[in-house]
Amino acid sequence: MIDRFERFSYAISEISRHWHKLTADEMERHGLKGTHSVYLLTLLRFPNGVTAPQLCELCGRDKADVSRMMSIMEDKGFVTKESNGQSLYRGNYKLTEAGKKAAEQVYQRAASAVQYAGRDLDVEKRTIFYDGLESIAANLRFLSKNGIPDDID
């Protein structure tokens, strides 16, 4: 069991470390940090825009991080904020044309990286792998929210 835990922990850590390096390298091309990639790609999925609270939920980040990252991306010309008469916090963030272009480029590069990373797995194994990752993430999210019960097997 310890061997499985160590292998799992090491693999997740290594995947995360390398993925963050790749995103940092890609985002540097646009004058941004790797952490901006999650926002850029999320905004690409929502062409009508999203509010800061929605970004918090979608990206798993807190209000301060969303505010800071959106401000930087606005300053760089990748994001615009439409208030629509709502409070400043409730306005919609949208990608500008430059933001869409950058997001599409980052998306394509990320898709290529993921395809390359899984090149040794056939379609069935990739499906099982991604289903397993989703299940593990959901179970760990539950445990992190509720704590590890004493009687867990």
N, CA, C and O of each residue as an XYZ file, in Angstrom:
612
protein
N       0.835     -1.194      0.000
C       0.000      0.000      0.000
C       0.874      1.250      0.000
O       0.591      2.202     -0.728
N       1.928      1.256      0.807
C       2.815      2.416      0.851
C       3.446      2.617     -0.525
O       3.604      3.749     -0.981
N       3.807      1.513     -1.185
C       4.404      1.618     -2.512
C       3.439      2.329     -3.466
O       3.860      3.193     -4.233
N       2.156      1.977     -3.426
C       1.169      2.629     -4.285
C       1.066      4.107     -3.952
O       1.003      4.944     -4.852
N       1.048      4.435     -2.662
C       0.955      5.828     -2.238
C       2.165      6.618     -2.720
O       2.024      7.723     -3.244
N       3.354      6.048     -2.543
C       4.570      6.741     -2.974
C       4.603      6.915     -4.485
O       4.951      7.992     -4.970
N       4.252      5.888     -5.232
C       4.222      5.983     -6.694
C       3.195      7.019     -7.139
O       3.468      7.828     -8.025
N       2.019      6.993     -6.523
C       0.959      7.935     -6.860
C       1.414      9.365     -6.555
O       1.295     10.251     -7.401
N       1.927      9.581     -5.365
C       2.365     10.920     -4.962
C       3.471     11.439     -5.864
O       3.445     12.594     -6.290
N       4.436     10.587     -6.152
C       5.546     11.016     -6.991
C       5.064     11.331     -8.407
O       5.447     12.351     -8.979
N       4.227     10.463     -8.973
C       3.749     10.674    -10.347
C       2.938     11.959    -10.452
O       3.132     12.732    -11.391
N       2.039     12.201     -9.511
C       1.227     13.415     -9.536
C       2.119     14.642     -9.378
O       1.940     15.640    -10.077
N       3.061     14.566     -8.476
C       3.980     15.684     -8.263
C       4.802     15.967     -9.519
O       4.972     17.122     -9.910
N       5.305     14.916    -10.142
C       6.119     15.093    -11.338
C       5.292     15.634    -12.500
O       5.749     16.522    -13.220
N       4.090     15.113    -12.692
C       3.202     15.616    -13.742
C       2.927     17.090    -13.506
O       3.014     17.893    -14.435
N       2.599     17.450    -12.284
C       2.278     18.837    -11.948
C       3.482     19.748    -12.190
O       3.343     20.825    -12.769
N       4.647     19.320    -11.751
C       5.857     20.131    -11.904
C       6.157     20.395    -13.384
O       6.425     21.531    -13.776
N       6.109     19.353    -14.186
C       6.418     19.512    -15.606
C       5.319     20.297    -16.335
O       5.608     21.099    -17.223
N       4.072     20.063    -15.957
C       2.975     20.794    -16.596
C       3.086     22.285    -16.295
O       2.890     23.114    -17.183
N       3.400     22.627    -15.049
C       3.534     24.040    -14.684
C       4.716     24.692    -15.412
O       4.648     25.866    -15.775
N       5.786     23.942    -15.622
C       6.911     24.489    -16.376
C       6.505     24.740    -17.825
O       6.832     25.784    -18.391
N       5.801     23.795    -18.419
C       5.355     23.966    -19.811
C       4.406     25.160    -19.938
O       4.527     25.950    -20.874
N       3.472     25.293    -19.012
C       2.537     26.434    -19.104
C       3.273     27.745    -18.878
O       2.959     28.749    -19.518
N       4.242     27.749    -17.983
C       5.012     28.976    -17.756
C       5.762     29.367    -19.028
O       5.801     30.542    -19.393
N       6.357     28.382    -19.700
C       7.080     28.663    -20.948
C       6.133     29.210    -22.017
O       6.471     30.165    -22.716
N       4.960     28.611    -22.143
C       3.991     29.067    -23.147
C       3.470     30.468    -22.831
O       3.353     31.306    -23.726
N       3.163     30.716    -21.580
C       2.591     32.010    -21.209
C       3.631     33.122    -21.290
O       3.286     34.282    -21.512
N       4.891     32.772    -21.112
C       5.962     33.767    -21.217
C       5.977     34.395    -22.616
O       6.332     35.564    -22.769
N       5.596     33.628    -23.620
C       5.511     34.144    -24.993
C       4.534     35.310    -25.105
O       4.639     36.147    -26.001
N       3.586     35.345    -24.176
C       2.544     36.373    -24.184
C       2.755     37.415    -23.084
O       1.899     38.269    -22.854
N       3.903     37.335    -22.412
C       4.203     38.275    -21.350
C       3.423     38.008    -20.075
O       3.232     38.909    -19.259
N       2.972     36.774    -19.901
C       2.188     36.392    -18.724
C       2.888     35.260    -17.976
O       3.869     34.694    -18.457
N       2.376     34.947    -16.811
C       2.895     33.847    -15.998
C       2.077     32.591    -16.272
O       0.965     32.664    -16.796
N       2.630     31.453    -15.918
C       1.933     30.185    -16.117
C       0.578     30.133    -15.455
O      -0.341     29.502    -15.976
N       0.435     30.790    -14.303
C      -0.845     30.778    -13.593
C      -1.958     31.464    -14.378
O      -3.138     31.231    -14.115
N      -1.591     32.301    -15.330
C      -2.618     32.956    -16.144
C      -3.284     31.986    -17.115
O      -4.390     32.249    -17.589
N      -2.628     30.878    -17.414
C      -3.157     29.957    -18.417
C      -4.531     29.429    -18.048
O      -5.396     29.303    -18.914
N      -4.742     29.122    -16.787
C      -6.039     28.581    -16.383
C      -7.150     29.602    -16.638
O      -8.255     29.233    -17.037
N      -6.862     30.867    -16.412
C      -7.854     31.913    -16.655
C      -8.071     32.122    -18.148
O      -9.208     32.244    -18.605
N      -7.000     32.163    -18.891
C      -7.085     32.369    -20.333
C      -7.913     31.270    -20.982
O      -8.789     31.548    -21.801
N      -7.637     30.024    -20.618
C      -8.357     28.899    -21.207
C      -9.792     28.813    -20.715
O     -10.678     28.396    -21.460
N     -10.029     29.200    -19.477
C     -11.406     29.214    -18.973
C     -12.218     30.265    -19.701
O     -13.345     29.998    -20.118
N     -11.663     31.451    -19.860
C     -12.377     32.517    -20.571
C     -12.633     32.145    -22.026
O     -13.633     32.573    -22.601
N     -11.762     31.368    -22.621
C     -11.971     30.910    -23.992
C     -13.230     30.059    -24.096
O     -13.926     30.099    -25.111
N     -13.523     29.292    -23.052
C     -14.716     28.431    -23.044
C     -16.005     29.224    -22.883
O     -17.086     28.709    -23.169
N     -15.907     30.468    -22.431
C     -17.093     31.276    -22.161
C     -17.030     32.586    -22.950
O     -16.695     33.628    -22.387
N     -17.348     32.544    -24.245
C     -17.222     33.737    -25.089
C     -18.122     34.896    -24.658
O     -17.838     36.047    -24.992
N     -19.192     34.617    -23.929
C     -20.072     35.687    -23.443
C     -19.584     36.281    -22.133
O     -20.198     37.207    -21.602
N     -18.495     35.760    -21.615
C     -17.902     36.288    -20.399
C     -18.360     35.581    -19.140
O     -19.358     34.861    -19.134
N     -17.616     35.800    -18.089
C     -17.933     35.249    -16.773
C     -17.608     36.291    -15.714
O     -16.766     37.165    -15.922
N     -18.276     36.190    -14.590
C     -18.029     37.100    -13.474
C     -16.855     36.592    -12.642
O     -16.428     35.446    -12.784
N     -16.348     37.445    -11.788
C     -15.259     37.050    -10.888
C     -15.669     35.869    -10.001
O     -14.886     34.932     -9.848
N     -16.884     35.884     -9.404
C     -17.264     34.715     -8.602
C     -17.313     33.423     -9.423
O     -16.958     32.353     -8.929
N     -17.752     33.531    -10.671
C     -17.762     32.345    -11.523
C     -16.340     31.871    -11.803
O     -16.074     30.669    -11.806
N     -15.424     32.812    -12.038
C     -14.026     32.439    -12.248
C     -13.443     31.760    -11.016
O     -12.683     30.799    -11.134
N     -13.797     32.257     -9.837
C     -13.335     31.619     -8.592
C     -13.747     30.156     -8.584
O     -12.938     29.272     -8.301
N     -15.004     29.911     -8.895
C     -15.552     28.556     -8.887
C     -14.930     27.695     -9.991
O     -14.493     26.572     -9.739
N     -14.895     28.225    -11.201
C     -14.409     27.460    -12.347
C     -12.919     27.143    -12.259
O     -12.484     26.075    -12.689
N     -12.145     28.057    -11.709
C     -10.686     27.901    -11.672
C     -10.169     27.396    -10.329
O      -8.986     27.082    -10.196
N     -11.047     27.315     -9.337
C     -10.627     26.853     -8.023
C      -9.684     27.827     -7.336
O      -8.779     27.417     -6.610
N      -9.898     29.114     -7.566
C      -9.030     30.140     -6.995
C      -9.860     31.086     -6.133
O     -11.087     31.115     -6.237
N      -9.190     31.856     -5.284
C      -9.913     32.778     -4.419
C     -10.091     34.133     -5.109
O      -9.496     34.414     -6.149
N     -10.928     34.951     -4.489
C     -11.297     36.256     -5.037
C     -10.079     37.146     -5.283
O      -9.999     37.821     -6.310
N      -9.143     37.147     -4.356
C      -7.955     37.990     -4.487
C      -7.121     37.570     -5.691
O      -6.626     38.422     -6.429
N      -6.962     36.265     -5.896
C      -6.180     35.778     -7.025
C      -6.860     36.142     -8.341
O      -6.204     36.598     -9.278
N      -8.168     35.942     -8.410
C      -8.909     36.287     -9.627
C      -8.759     37.769     -9.924
O      -8.477     38.150    -11.061
N      -8.942     38.592     -8.930
C      -8.841     40.036     -9.117
C      -7.451     40.440     -9.609
O      -7.321     41.241    -10.534
N      -6.433     39.889     -8.995
C      -5.043     40.205     -9.354
C      -4.732     39.750    -10.783
O      -4.150     40.501    -11.565
N      -5.121     38.520    -11.117
C      -4.822     37.974    -12.437
C      -5.598     38.693    -13.538
O      -5.062     38.947    -14.617
N      -6.857     39.019    -13.266
C      -7.654     39.726    -14.271
C      -7.103     41.134    -14.499
O      -7.107     41.630    -15.626
N      -6.637     41.767    -13.443
C      -6.055     43.104    -13.575
C      -4.818     43.069    -14.468
O      -4.649     43.923    -15.338
N      -3.968     42.093    -14.251
C      -2.763     41.945    -15.067
C      -3.141     41.672    -16.516
O      -2.566     42.258    -17.433
N      -4.104     40.785    -16.720
C      -4.501     40.445    -18.082
C      -5.209     41.607    -18.776
O      -5.108     41.757    -19.994
N      -5.923     42.425    -18.009
C      -6.524     43.644    -18.584
C      -5.423     44.608    -19.016
O      -5.469     45.160    -20.116
N      -4.442     44.807    -18.154
C      -3.330     45.714    -18.467
C      -2.568     45.274    -19.716
O      -2.057     46.111    -20.459
N      -2.492     43.961    -19.946
C      -1.781     43.427    -21.112
C      -2.658     43.415    -22.361
O      -2.180     43.102    -23.452
N      -3.944     43.757    -22.208
C      -4.843     43.812    -23.362
C      -5.470     42.486    -23.754
O      -5.972     42.350    -24.869
N      -5.452     41.500    -22.854
C      -6.031     40.197    -23.155
C      -7.470     40.054    -22.677
O      -8.212     39.208    -23.176
N      -7.865     40.880    -21.709
C      -9.182     40.766    -21.095
C      -9.796     42.152    -20.993
O      -9.105     43.153    -20.802
N     -11.105     42.177    -21.125
C     -11.851     43.403    -20.882
C     -12.968     43.074    -19.896
O     -13.421     41.934    -19.796
N     -13.394     44.094    -19.181
C     -14.465     43.887    -18.205
C     -15.641     44.758    -18.580
O     -15.507     45.968    -18.763
N     -16.801     44.125    -18.693
C     -18.040     44.831    -19.000
C     -18.899     44.838    -17.744
O     -19.253     43.784    -17.216
N     -19.232     46.037    -17.271
C     -19.973     46.115    -16.012
C     -21.473     45.947    -16.200
O     -22.145     45.472    -15.285
N     -22.019     46.317    -17.347
C     -23.459     46.186    -17.610
C     -24.309     46.748    -16.485
O     -25.370     46.207    -16.176
N     -23.849     47.835    -15.868
C     -24.599     48.470    -14.797
C     -24.555     47.715    -13.480
O     -25.167     48.144    -12.502
N     -23.838     46.597    -13.440
C     -23.741     45.807    -12.217
C     -22.580     46.334    -11.382
O     -21.811     47.187    -11.824
N     -22.475     45.814    -10.179
C     -21.342     46.193     -9.334
C     -20.055     45.784    -10.030
O     -20.060     44.885    -10.870
N     -18.978     46.423     -9.692
C     -17.688     46.153    -10.307
C     -17.324     44.676    -10.196
O     -16.765     44.101    -11.131
N     -17.638     44.062     -9.058
C     -17.283     42.668     -8.831
C     -18.140     41.725     -9.678
O     -17.704     40.613     -9.977
N     -19.325     42.134    -10.063
C     -20.243     41.271    -10.805
C     -20.173     41.445    -12.319
O     -20.900     40.763    -13.041
N     -19.330     42.326    -12.813
C     -19.208     42.514    -14.249
C     -18.631     41.278    -14.925
O     -18.025     40.423    -14.278
N     -18.829     41.198    -16.227
C     -18.324     40.068    -17.008
C     -16.924     40.336    -17.523
O     -16.640     41.402    -18.068
N     -16.054     39.354    -17.345
C     -14.743     39.387    -17.963
C     -14.838     38.632    -19.280
O     -15.398     37.538    -19.345
N     -14.282     39.234    -20.328
C     -14.257     38.604    -21.648
C     -12.872     38.749    -22.246
O     -12.131     39.677    -21.923
N     -12.536     37.816    -23.123
C     -11.287     37.926    -23.854
C     -11.419     38.978    -24.951
O     -12.454     39.075    -25.610
N     -10.383     39.748    -25.134
C     -10.304     40.656    -26.274
C      -9.887     39.816    -27.482
O      -9.638     38.618    -27.343
N      -9.811     40.421    -28.643
C      -9.340     39.684    -29.825
C      -7.926     39.156    -29.601
O      -7.619     38.019    -29.960
N      -7.066     39.985    -29.005
C      -5.699     39.537    -28.699
C      -5.737     38.386    -27.689
O      -4.952     37.443    -27.790
N      -6.640     38.465    -26.728
C      -6.789     37.411    -25.738
C      -7.274     36.113    -26.357
O      -6.796     35.035    -26.002
N      -8.228     36.214    -27.288
C      -8.721     35.018    -27.973
C      -7.617     34.358    -28.778
O      -7.469     33.136    -28.773
N      -6.848     35.179    -29.467
C      -5.753     34.644    -30.277
C      -4.735     33.928    -29.392
O      -4.297     32.822    -29.711
N      -4.359     34.561    -28.281
C      -3.400     33.947    -27.357
C      -3.975     32.677    -26.741
O      -3.280     31.667    -26.634
N      -5.245     32.726    -26.336
C      -5.883     31.564    -25.704
C      -5.962     30.390    -26.677
O      -5.708     29.247    -26.297
N      -6.311     30.669    -27.923
C      -6.386     29.593    -28.916
C      -5.017     28.984    -29.173
O      -4.895     27.771    -29.349
N      -3.996     29.817    -29.194
C      -2.639     29.311    -29.383
C      -2.220     28.451    -28.192
O      -1.670     27.364    -28.371
N      -2.480     28.936    -26.982
C      -2.131     28.179    -25.777
C      -2.919     26.873    -25.735
O      -2.377     25.827    -25.377
N      -4.201     26.934    -26.104
C      -5.033     25.728    -26.121
C      -4.442     24.683    -27.075
O      -4.313     23.513    -26.715
N      -4.088     25.106    -28.280
C      -3.524     24.175    -29.255
C      -2.206     23.584    -28.763
O      -1.958     22.389    -28.921
N      -1.372     24.417    -28.174
C      -0.085     23.937    -27.665
C      -0.295     22.959    -26.501
O       0.393     21.942    -26.404
N      -1.248     23.275    -25.623
C      -1.541     22.383    -24.493
C      -2.096     21.056    -24.996
O      -1.720     19.994    -24.499
N      -2.988     21.115    -25.981
C      -3.553     19.886    -26.546
C      -2.447     19.022    -27.161
O      -2.455     17.800    -27.015
N      -1.510     19.656    -27.840
C      -0.386     18.919    -28.426
C       0.475     18.284    -27.341
O       0.923     17.146    -27.486
N       0.706     19.011    -26.264
C       1.517     18.485    -25.159
C       0.835     17.286    -24.506
O       1.484     16.285    -24.204
N      -0.472     17.391    -24.292
C      -1.210     16.283    -23.677
C      -1.204     15.073    -24.606
O      -1.039     13.940    -24.156
N      -1.382     15.315    -25.894
C      -1.352     14.204    -26.846
C       0.016     13.527    -26.844
O       0.109     12.299    -26.859
N       1.064     14.325    -26.825
C       2.421     13.773    -26.791
C       2.647     12.997    -25.493
O       3.214     11.905    -25.509
N       2.207     13.560    -24.382
C       2.418     12.905    -23.081
C       1.736     11.542    -23.025
O       2.248     10.622    -22.387
N       0.587     11.401    -23.686
C      -0.141     10.135    -23.656
C       0.068      9.277    -24.886
O      -0.700      8.347    -25.132
N       1.093      9.575    -25.659
C       1.294      8.892    -26.947
C       1.522      7.395    -26.802
O       1.283      6.649    -27.751
N       1.973      6.939    -25.651
C       2.236      5.515    -25.453
C       0.997      4.743    -25.008
O       1.055      3.528    -24.819
N      -0.117      5.441    -24.842
C      -1.360      4.802    -24.402
C      -2.350      4.760    -25.553
O      -2.538      5.751    -26.258
N      -2.984      3.603    -25.739
C      -4.019      3.545    -26.769
C      -5.277      4.241    -26.242
O      -5.332      4.624    -25.073
N      -6.275      4.404    -27.094
C      -7.488      5.157    -26.747
C      -8.170      4.570    -25.507
O      -8.608      5.318    -24.633
N      -8.261      3.263    -25.426
C      -8.924      2.627    -24.286
C      -8.181      2.914    -22.980
O      -8.806      3.230    -21.968
N      -6.868      2.808    -22.999
C      -6.089      3.074    -21.788
C      -6.181      4.544    -21.390
O      -6.257      4.857    -20.202
N      -6.174      5.457    -22.380
C      -6.315      6.884    -22.070
C      -7.674      7.159    -21.432
O      -7.768      7.921    -20.469
N      -8.716      6.544    -21.962
C     -10.059      6.729    -21.403
C     -10.109      6.253    -19.964
O     -10.641      6.944    -19.096
N      -9.561      5.083    -19.711
C      -9.527      4.535    -18.349
C      -8.702      5.444    -17.443
O      -9.090      5.710    -16.306
N      -7.574      5.915    -17.943
C      -6.694      6.789    -17.166
C      -7.404      8.082    -16.771
O      -7.382      8.468    -15.602
N      -8.035      8.755    -17.740
C      -8.715     10.016    -17.435
C      -9.921      9.803    -16.532
O     -10.184     10.620    -15.650
N     -10.651      8.722    -16.740
C     -11.759      8.406    -15.834
C     -11.232      8.177    -14.418
O     -11.831      8.634    -13.444
N     -10.116      7.471    -14.313
C      -9.511      7.225    -13.006
C      -9.050      8.512    -12.341
O      -9.259      8.706    -11.143
N      -8.420      9.397    -13.118
C      -7.980     10.686    -12.562
C      -9.170     11.502    -12.050
O      -9.098     12.100    -10.976
N     -10.262     11.524    -12.817
C     -11.450     12.262    -12.373
C     -12.000     11.686    -11.083
O     -12.396     12.434    -10.189
N     -12.030     10.374    -10.976
C     -12.526      9.723     -9.765
C     -11.626     10.020     -8.569
O     -12.113     10.343     -7.486
N     -10.319      9.912     -8.766
C      -9.368     10.206     -7.691
C      -9.499     11.657     -7.243
O      -9.513     11.940     -6.045
N      -9.594     12.581     -8.206
C      -9.740     14.004     -7.868
C     -11.011     14.244     -7.067
O     -10.989     14.967     -6.071
N     -12.121     13.643     -7.492
C     -13.390     13.822     -6.778
C     -13.298     13.262     -5.362
O     -13.769     13.893     -4.415
N     -12.701     12.090     -5.210
C     -12.578     11.485     -3.884
C     -11.647     12.293     -2.978
O     -11.932     12.466     -1.793
N     -10.541     12.785     -3.526
C      -9.632     13.608     -2.728
C     -10.269     14.955     -2.377
O     -10.055     15.481     -1.285
N     -11.052     15.508     -3.304
C     -11.776     16.757     -3.020
C     -12.728     16.543     -1.838
O     -12.815     17.384     -0.943
N     -13.441     15.408     -1.844
C     -14.355     15.083     -0.750
C     -13.596     14.961      0.569
O     -13.999     15.544      1.576
N     -12.499     14.206      0.564
C     -11.723     14.030      1.793
C     -11.134     15.344      2.280
O     -11.083     15.595      3.485
N     -10.689     16.181      1.355
C     -10.109     17.449      1.763
C     -11.155     18.363      2.376
O     -10.853     19.142      3.279
N     -12.373     18.269      1.889
C     -13.467     19.091      2.426
C     -13.974     18.556      3.766
O     -14.301     19.331      4.665
N     -14.037     17.232      3.894
C     -14.667     16.612      5.063
C     -13.691     15.958      6.042
O     -14.086     15.537      7.129
N     -12.422     15.876      5.656
C     -11.441     15.203      6.508
C     -11.395     13.715      6.231
O     -12.320     13.149      5.649
N     -10.312     13.088      6.653
C     -10.161     11.643      6.461
C     -10.801     10.949      7.656
O     -10.368     11.142      8.792
N     -11.823     10.146      7.407
C     -12.466      9.432      8.521
C     -11.504      8.409      9.149
O     -10.629      7.870      8.471
N     -11.679      8.156     10.430
C     -10.819      7.202     11.123
C     -11.007      5.789     10.635
O     -10.086      4.975     10.712
N     -12.213      5.478     10.121
C     -12.513      4.098      9.715
C     -12.374      3.862      8.204
O     -12.950      2.918      7.665
N     -11.600      4.733      7.521
C     -11.423      4.586      6.076
C     -10.529      3.408      5.758
O      -9.544      3.158      6.453
N     -10.872      2.684      4.708
C     -10.052      1.542      4.275
C      -9.257      1.905      3.076
O      -8.504      1.078      2.562
